Amino acid sequence: MTNAETENLGGKTLSVYAYAVKEGKPVGPREVMRGANLSSPSVAYWHLQKLEANGLLEKNTYGEYVVKEKVGISGHLWVGRNLVPRMMCYSLFFMGVLATEIVIIANQLLVQGKLPSTDIIYLAITNGTATFLFLAEGFWLRQRNKPEQQKLHDKQN
């Protein structure tokens, strides 16, 4: 599958693909319908055929679909079998930098007994804002691509 085709992989088709990868075993239309919260097995079958035509899935002798190729999805990273928005990884980087800056500020205040410089305070504010924005955007992307059934299950628990 070309890079341009994976960029167009989104919505329900992305949910079906992510579900098939996460399961790690052959899946059929009914199982995909339930797992990706699609309206009918025929809709699931259509998405499975679309993914097969793009070379991401292949049909086995039992009529089930197996992941043929695990490809990179625009704006996401694979962490094991889970699809994670790239923004969440960026937020972890900025969170580490922010934690370091907080340690430096605490050291200056508590150990050295002096006020931290305005430079380090501005950096901490900037990195805190970046952490928040990347984390919020990552959660938004994750929720947007999360199957509706999982959302309902999360609300009930």
C-alpha positions in Angstrom: 0.0 0.0 0.0 1.4 3.4 -0.9 1.8 6.2 1.5 -1.0 8.2 -0.1 -3.4 5.3 0.4 -2.5 4.9 4.1 -3.2 8.6 4.6 -6.7 8.1 3.3 -7.2 5.2 5.7 -9.5 6.6 8.3 -12.9 6.5 9.9 -14.6 3.1 10.1 -12.0 1.5 7.8 -9.3 2.5 10.2 -11.3 1.1 13.1 -11.7 -2.2 11.2 -8.0 -2.4 10.4 -7.0 -1.5 14.0 -9.4 -4.1 15.3 -8.0 -6.8 13.0 -4.4 -6.0 14.0 -5.3 -5.9 17.7 -7.0 -9.3 17.6 -3.9 -10.9 16.1 -6.0 -13.8 14.7 -8.3 -14.3 11.7 -11.5 -12.3 11.9 -14.8 -12.7 10.1 -17.4 -10.0 9.2 -19.7 -10.7 12.2 -16.8 -10.5 14.7 -15.6 -7.2 13.0 -19.2 -5.9 13.1 -19.3 -6.3 16.9 -15.7 -5.3 17.5 -15.8 -2.1 15.4 -19.5 -1.4 16.1 -20.7 -1.5 12.6 -24.3 -1.6 11.6 -24.3 -4.9 9.8 -22.1 -7.8 8.7 -22.3 -6.5 5.1 -20.8 -3.2 6.1 -18.0 -5.0 7.9 -17.5 -7.2 4.8 -17.3 -4.1 2.6 -14.6 -2.6 4.8 -12.7 -6.0 5.0 -12.8 -6.2 1.2 -11.5 -2.6 0.9 -8.6 -3.5 3.2 -8.0 -6.7 1.2 -8.0 -4.8 -2.1 -5.4 -2.4 -0.6 -3.2 -5.3 0.4 -3.5 -5.0 4.1 -5.6 -8.1 4.8 -6.0 -11.4 3.0 -8.7 -14.0 3.1 -7.8 -17.5 4.3 -9.4 -20.7 3.2 -12.1 -20.4 6.0 -13.3 -17.1 4.7 -11.7 -15.1 7.5 -9.4 -12.2 7.1 -5.8 -12.1 8.4 -3.6 -9.1 8.6 -1.2 -9.4 5.7 0.8 -6.2 6.3 1.0 -3.9 9.3 1.6 -0.5 7.9 2.2 2.9 9.4 -0.9 5.1 9.6 -0.6 8.8 9.2 -0.5 10.6 12.6 -0.3 7.3 14.5 2.3 4.8 15.9 1.9 1.1 16.6 2.7 0.3 20.2 2.5 -3.5 20.2 -0.9 -4.2 18.7 -2.4 -0.8 19.7 -2.7 2.2 17.5 -1.6 5.3 19.4 -1.8 8.9 18.1 1.6 10.4 17.6 0.6 13.5 19.6 0.5 11.4 22.8 4.2 10.4 22.2 5.1 14.1 21.7 3.3 14.9 25.0 5.4 12.3 26.8 8.6 14.0 25.6 7.4 17.4 26.8 6.2 15.9 30.0 9.8 14.6 30.7 11.3 18.0 29.9 8.7 19.7 32.2 9.5 17.3 35.0 13.2 18.1 34.7 12.4 21.9 34.8 10.2 21.4 37.9 13.1 19.6 39.6 15.4 22.4 38.8 12.9 25.0 40.1 12.4 23.0 43.3 16.2 22.6 43.8 16.7 26.4 43.4 13.8 27.1 45.8 14.3 24.5 48.5 17.9 23.6 48.5 19.7 26.7 47.3 17.1 29.1 48.9 16.9 31.5 46.0 14.2 32.3 43.5 14.5 30.6 40.2 15.3 32.7 37.2 12.4 34.0 35.0 13.9 32.1 32.0 13.3 28.7 33.7 9.8 29.7 34.7 9.0 30.8 31.2 10.4 27.5 29.9 8.3 25.5 32.4 5.1 27.4 31.4 5.8 26.8 27.7 6.5 23.1 28.1 3.5 22.7 30.4 1.3 24.3 27.7 2.9 22.1 25.0 2.4 19.0 27.1 -1.3 19.8 27.7 -1.9 20.6 24.0 -0.3 17.5 22.6 -2.0 15.3 25.2 -5.4 16.8 24.5 -4.9 16.4 20.8 -3.8 12.8 21.3 -6.8 12.0 23.4 -9.1 13.7 20.8 -7.6 11.6 18.0 -7.9 8.4 20.0 -11.5 9.1 20.9 -12.3 9.9 17.3 -10.9 6.6 16.0 -12.2 4.5 18.9 -15.1 2.3 18.1 -18.4 3.6 19.4 -19.1 0.3 21.2 -15.9 0.7 23.3 -17.1 4.3 24.2 -20.4 2.9 25.4 -18.6 0.2 27.4 -16.3 2.8 29.0 -19.3 5.0 30.0 -21.1 2.1 31.7 -18.0 1.1 33.8 
